[in-house]
Amino acid sequence: MSEEGDTFWINLAEKFFGLILLIIGAILMYYTVTSSSEFGPFTWFFGVVCGVMLLIGLFLLLVRAPE
């Protein structure tokens, strides 16, 4: 395969997984905020995990692979 085709698929996979992580992180953040009383003292832990997922998803959407 050509090098041009490989970078296209890598960029597409990064964007796809970044979008998936962003969506999952946002949904989990919503459930963490709305049901924080059920998590008790672990609410901050789930909030941090959701925040990290959101940041990784955003990072994958914004960064480009080297050509």
Secondary structure, DSSP 8 states (H G I E B T S, - for coil): --HHHHHHHHHHHHHHHHHHHHHHHHHHHHHHHHTHHHHGGGHHHHHHHHHHHHHHHHHHHH-----
